Amino acid sequence: MNEEFTQRLLALHYVYPKALNRIAPLMKDDPELEYLHCRSPIDLSETLQIPLEKATALKRSYLTYANTPFMEIYNKQQIHAISYRHPLFPSSLHELIDPPAALYLKGDSALLEAPEKIAVIGSRKAQGYSRSVIQELLPPLLAEGFVVVSGLAKGADAMAHQCAIDFGGKTIAVIGSGFLHRYPKMNEELFFIIEETQLLLSEYPPYMPPRKWNFPMRNRIISGLSKGIIVTEAEVKSGTLSTIEHALDHGKDIFAVPGDIFSPLSAGPHKLIAEGAKPVWDGGQVLEEYRQLRS
């Protein structure tokens, strides 16, 4: 692995925190980013298809941070920053149209190499029903070594992470901000537990605040890491179903939990079931998709 390339990429990503497809044009003729510091704002503007004013600011910012020892700084903060070329970078994320250019990790990085990951997603408004569903579905999967992936939002996400921890399993939390911004605040204690004993993952540099457009981007990583996705509760128009769109684009298995027909939070899963998702109410049903249940 070329540490000089990683340094240049992290410096670029610090000032231009975009996905790989947005950065890749710079590497078409300069795969190691060796000449990035020499490129003119006009060249950057044309290559990246951004306004000249933004290209000028990008060039200035890159030169400011080009020699900042990012790897050393991140390591002191217990952050493991990896480029899309790193051996730990999940191959499934390369299948995305817009893979992350870099990933920032806190905790057990080896969880990225776990062969079986299942996403659990649902409404931020989820309460008792989703909690009961998650506690029913996940233990059989955790017992078989599945790693639970979710987005550490309030509601169903937090319930899924907590269930994995409570039952002695493993979980990966994909967040839509940098590590300096723990969002939402109500999950702060869970943040600390996950970064100490599980894996916290972001595609954003540590300073990045939570912005509304970061979360749909985060959802593609949740989907990309996982073999399948379990949907507990969700309204028909919700961020939860945007994750499903990513999953369907990449042939992932979709499992939806039936619910109360009078609840708006059941409308999303019911719509998915009508469109072909597998209805589930037992973790064994999910396991059957991947292996024969042990007798």
C-alpha positions as CSV (number, residue, x, y, z in Angstrom):
1,M,0.0,0.0,0.0
2,N,1.4,3.4,-1.0
3,E,1.4,5.6,2.1
4,E,2.3,8.7,0.0
5,F,-0.8,8.1,-2.1
6,T,-2.9,7.6,1.1
7,Q,-1.5,10.9,2.5
8,R,-2.4,12.8,-0.7
9,L,-5.9,11.2,-0.8
10,L,-6.6,12.0,2.8
11,A,-5.5,15.6,2.3
12,L,-7.8,15.9,-0.7
13,H,-10.6,14.2,1.1
14,Y,-10.3,16.5,4.0
15,V,-10.9,19.6,1.8
16,Y,-13.1,17.8,-0.8
17,P,-15.0,15.0,1.1
18,K,-16.7,13.5,-1.9
19,A,-17.3,9.9,-3.1
20,L,-14.8,8.1,-5.3
21,N,-16.7,8.7,-8.6
22,R,-16.4,12.5,-8.0
23,I,-12.6,12.3,-7.2
24,A,-11.7,9.6,-9.8
25,P,-11.4,12.0,-12.8
26,L,-8.3,13.5,-11.1
27,M,-6.6,10.1,-11.2
28,K,-7.3,9.3,-14.8
29,D,-4.0,10.7,-15.9
30,D,-2.4,10.9,-12.4
31,P,-3.3,7.7,-10.6
32,E,-1.2,8.4,-7.6
33,L,-2.2,12.1,-7.3
34,E,1.5,13.0,-7.5
35,Y,0.8,16.2,-9.5
36,L,-2.3,17.4,-7.8
37,H,-0.4,20.2,-6.2
38,C,0.6,21.5,-9.6
39,R,-2.8,21.5,-11.3
40,S,-4.3,24.9,-12.1
41,P,-7.7,25.9,-10.9
42,I,-8.9,25.9,-14.5
43,D,-7.7,22.4,-14.9
44,L,-9.4,21.3,-11.7
45,S,-12.6,23.1,-12.7
46,E,-12.8,21.3,-16.0
47,T,-11.7,17.9,-14.6
48,L,-14.1,17.9,-11.7
49,Q,-16.9,19.7,-13.5
50,I,-17.1,22.4,-10.7
51,P,-17.2,26.2,-10.9
52,L,-13.9,27.9,-11.3
53,E,-14.4,29.7,-8.0
54,K,-14.8,26.4,-6.1
55,A,-11.8,25.0,-8.0
56,T,-9.7,27.9,-6.9
57,A,-10.7,27.5,-3.3
58,L,-10.1,23.7,-3.5
59,K,-6.6,24.3,-4.8
60,R,-5.8,26.7,-2.1
61,S,-7.2,24.4,0.6
62,Y,-5.4,21.4,-0.7
63,L,-2.0,23.2,-0.7
64,T,-2.8,24.3,2.9
65,Y,-3.3,20.7,4.1
66,A,-1.1,18.7,1.7
67,N,1.6,18.2,4.3
68,T,-0.6,17.7,7.3
69,P,0.2,14.3,8.8
70,F,-3.3,13.0,8.7
71,M,-2.5,9.3,9.4
72,E,-0.5,10.3,12.5
73,I,-3.2,12.7,13.7
74,Y,-6.0,10.2,13.2
75,N,-4.1,7.4,14.9
76,K,-3.7,9.6,18.0
77,Q,-7.5,9.9,18.0
78,Q,-7.9,6.1,17.6
79,I,-9.2,6.7,14.1
80,H,-8.2,4.2,11.4
81,A,-8.4,6.0,8.1
82,I,-8.3,3.8,5.0
83,S,-8.4,4.5,1.3
84,Y,-10.5,2.6,-1.3
85,R,-7.3,0.7,-2.1
86,H,-6.7,-0.6,1.4
87,P,-7.0,-4.4,1.9
88,L,-9.6,-3.8,4.6
89,F,-11.8,-1.8,2.3
90,P,-14.9,-4.0,1.6
91,S,-15.0,-5.3,-1.9
92,S,-18.8,-5.0,-1.9
93,L,-18.5,-1.2,-1.7
94,H,-16.6,-1.2,-4.9
95,E,-19.8,-2.4,-6.6
96,L,-21.5,0.9,-5.8
97,I,-21.8,3.6,-8.5
98,D,-20.3,6.0,-6.0
99,P,-18.0,4.1,-3.5
100,P,-16.5,6.0,-0.7
101,A,-13.0,7.3,-1.5
102,A,-12.0,6.8,2.1
103,L,-13.4,5.2,5.3
104,Y,-12.8,6.4,8.8
105,L,-13.1,3.7,11.5
106,K,-13.2,3.6,15.3
107,G,-13.2,0.3,17.1
108,D,-12.8,-3.2,15.8
109,S,-11.8,-2.8,12.1
110,A,-11.7,-6.6,11.7
111,L,-15.6,-6.5,11.6
112,L,-15.3,-5.2,8.1
113,E,-14.0,-8.7,7.1
114,A,-16.9,-10.6,8.7
115,P,-18.4,-12.7,5.9
116,E,-22.0,-12.3,6.9
117,K,-23.6,-9.0,7.7
118,I,-27.3,-8.2,7.9
119,A,-28.7,-4.7,8.0
120,V,-31.6,-3.8,10.3
121,I,-33.3,-0.5,9.5
122,G,-36.6,1.2,10.4
123,S,-38.3,4.4,11.5
124,R,-36.8,6.9,13.9
125,K,-40.3,6.9,15.4
126,A,-40.2,3.2,16.1
127,Q,-41.0,2.2,19.7
128,G,-42.2,-1.0,21.4
129,Y,-43.2,-3.0,18.4
130,S,-39.8,-2.6,16.6
131,R,-38.0,-3.4,19.9
132,S,-39.9,-6.6,20.3
133,V,-39.4,-7.6,16.6
134,I,-35.7,-6.9,16.8
135,Q,-35.3,-9.0,20.0
136,E,-37.2,-11.8,18.3
137,L,-35.4,-11.7,14.9
138,L,-31.8,-11.0,15.8
139,P,-30.7,-13.6,18.4
140,P,-30.7,-16.6,15.9
141,L,-28.7,-14.5,13.4
142,L,-26.2,-13.4,16.1
143,A,-25.8,-16.9,17.3
144,E,-24.8,-17.9,13.7
145,G,-22.1,-15.1,13.6
146,F,-24.0,-12.5,11.6
147,V,-22.9,-8.9,12.2
148,V,-25.7,-6.4,12.5
149,V,-25.3,-3.2,10.4
150,S,-27.4,-0.1,11.0
151,G,-27.2,3.7,11.0
152,L,-27.2,4.6,14.7
153,A,-30.2,6.9,14.3
154,K,-32.8,7.0,17.0
155,G,-35.5,4.5,16.9
156,A,-35.0,1.1,15.1
157,D,-31.3,1.7,14.4
158,A,-30.4,2.2,18.0
159,M,-32.5,-0.8,19.0
160,A,-30.7,-3.0,16.5
161,H,-27.3,-2.0,17.7
162,Q,-28.3,-2.4,21.4
163,C,-29.8,-5.8,20.8
164,A,-26.6,-7.0,19.1
165,I,-24.6,-5.9,22.1
166,D,-27.0,-7.2,24.7
167,F,-27.0,-10.7,23.1
168,G,-23.2,-10.8,22.9
169,G,-23.0,-10.2,19.1
170,K,-21.2,-7.8,16.9
171,T,-22.5,-4.6,15.2
172,I,-21.3,-1.9,12.8
173,A,-22.7,1.6,13.0
174,V,-22.5,3.7,9.8
175,I,-23.0,7.3,10.6
176,G,-23.7,10.4,8.5
177,S,-21.2,12.7,10.1
178,G,-17.6,12.9,11.3
179,F,-16.6,11.4,14.6
180,L,-16.4,14.8,16.3
181,H,-20.2,15.2,15.9
182,R,-22.2,12.5,17.8
183,Y,-25.6,12.7,16.3
184,P,-28.2,12.3,17.6
185,K,-27.2,13.3,21.2
186,M,-29.6,10.8,22.7
187,N,-27.4,8.0,21.4
188,E,-24.2,9.4,22.8
189,E,-23.7,6.5,25.3
190,L,-24.3,4.0,22.5
191,F,-21.7,5.8,20.4
192,F,-19.1,5.3,23.1
193,I,-19.9,1.6,23.6
194,I,-19.7,0.9,19.8
195,E,-16.5,2.7,19.2
196,E,-14.9,0.9,22.2
197,T,-16.2,-2.6,21.6
198,Q,-17.8,-2.8,18.1
199,L,-17.2,-0.7,14.9
200,L,-18.1,2.9,14.2
201,L,-17.7,3.8,10.5
202,S,-18.0,7.0,8.5
203,E,-17.0,8.2,5.0
204,Y,-16.7,11.7,6.3
205,P,-13.6,13.4,7.9
206,P,-13.9,13.9,11.7
207,Y,-14.9,17.6,11.4
208,M,-17.9,17.0,9.2
209,P,-21.2,17.9,10.9
210,P,-24.4,16.0,10.3
211,R,-26.1,17.4,7.2
212,K,-29.4,16.1,5.8
213,W,-27.9,15.0,2.5
214,N,-25.3,12.9,4.3
215,F,-27.8,10.4,5.4
216,P,-29.1,9.1,2.1
217,M,-25.4,8.7,1.2
218,R,-24.8,6.8,4.4
219,N,-27.7,4.5,3.5
220,R,-25.9,3.2,0.4
221,I,-23.0,2.0,2.6
222,I,-25.4,0.2,5.0
223,S,-26.8,-1.6,2.1
224,G,-23.4,-2.1,0.4
225,L,-21.9,-3.8,3.5
226,S,-24.9,-6.2,4.0
227,K,-26.1,-9.5,2.4
228,G,-29.6,-8.6,3.2
229,I,-31.8,-6.0,4.9
230,I,-34.5,-6.4,7.5
231,V,-37.1,-3.6,7.6
232,T,-39.0,-3.4,10.9
233,E,-41.3,-0.3,10.7
234,A,-41.3,2.5,8.2
235,E,-43.6,5.0,6.6
236,V,-44.0,4.7,2.8
237,K,-42.1,8.0,2.2
238,S,-39.0,7.7,4.4
239,G,-35.3,7.5,4.4
240,T,-35.6,3.8,5.3
241,L,-37.0,3.0,1.9
242,S,-34.2,5.0,0.2
243,T,-31.9,2.3,1.7
244,I,-34.1,-0.3,0.1
245,E,-33.7,1.4,-3.3
246,H,-29.9,1.0,-3.0
247,A,-30.3,-2.6,-1.9
248,L,-32.5,-3.5,-4.8
249,D,-30.1,-1.9,-7.3
250,H,-27.5,-4.4,-6.1
251,G,-29.6,-7.5,-5.7
252,K,-29.7,-7.6,-1.9
253,D,-32.3,-9.7,-0.1
254,I,-35.1,-7.7,1.4
255,F,-37.0,-8.9,4.5
256,A,-39.9,-7.0,5.8
257,V,-41.8,-7.4,9.1
258,P,-45.6,-7.3,8.8
259,G,-47.3,-5.1,11.3
260,D,-50.5,-3.5,12.5
261,I,-52.6,-2.6,9.4
262,F,-53.8,0.6,11.1
263,S,-50.3,1.9,11.9
264,P,-48.6,4.2,9.3
265,L,-45.3,2.7,10.3
266,S,-46.5,-0.6,8.9
267,A,-47.2,0.9,5.5
268,G,-43.6,0.8,4.3
269,P,-43.0,-2.9,5.1
270,H,-46.4,-3.9,3.7
271,K,-45.6,-2.1,0.5
272,L,-42.3,-3.9,0.2
273,I,-44.0,-7.3,0.8
274,A,-46.6,-6.5,-1.9
275,E,-43.6,-5.7,-4.2
276,G,-41.8,-9.0,-3.5
277,A,-39.9,-8.6,-0.2
278,K,-40.0,-11.7,2.0
279,P,-42.2,-11.3,5.1
280,V,-40.4,-12.4,8.2
281,W,-41.4,-12.8,11.9
282,D,-38.6,-15.2,13.0
283,G,-34.9,-15.0,12.6
284,G,-34.8,-18.6,11.3
285,Q,-36.6,-17.4,8.2
286,V,-33.7,-15.1,7.4
287,L,-31.2,-17.9,8.0
288,E,-33.0,-20.2,5.6
289,E,-32.1,-17.8,2.8
290,Y,-28.4,-18.4,3.4
291,R,-28.0,-21.9,4.9
292,Q,-29.9,-24.9,6.2
293,L,-30.8,-24.5,9.8
294,R,-28.8,-26.7,12.1
295,S,-30.9,-29.5,13.6
